[in-house]
Amino acid sequence: MDFTHINEQGRAKMVDVTAKEDTKRKAVAQAKICMQKETLERIKSGGIKKGDVLSVAQVAGIMGAKKTSDVIPMCHPLLLTGVDINFTIDEEHNEIIITSEVKTAGKTGVEMEALTAVSVAALTVYDMCKAVDRWMKITDIKLLEKKGGKSGHLIRERD
């Protein structure tokens, strides 16, 4: 098996995408953050002293997507054309489901940017609420969909 991120000396390299065609690309990712019922209620009511948790987490997720190549060594710096973060509150399970959609037109996909976006948004929720709930749990970080490039349009069919 050939490893695309290893050079002939067995050391890490960034894959050369020079010859690839630019295509429209999209990735959708998701994460969950589980918490105590009281923590979720305080987020909903604006009762967290650090401010509007979901607004700050939304901006942080967007920033995370834009900075992915700064923290994931083999990711190419990309010109993102769109990043959106959405939150769904699941009161039955005391969790917030975070979804990101990231778009670009380029030579490589945006899966890592979408995954980074939900991860940073979830970490931001944790940071803003840890004073009231240290045992929150970030789970189920996963890619839901990718579109563009050689593999075309793929949608996650299983968990």
Beta strands, then each sheet from edge to edge (+ up, - down):
strand 1: 23-34
strand 2: 80-90
strand 3: 95-106
strand 4: 137-147
strand 5: 154-155
sheet 1: 2+ 3- 1+ 4- 5+
end
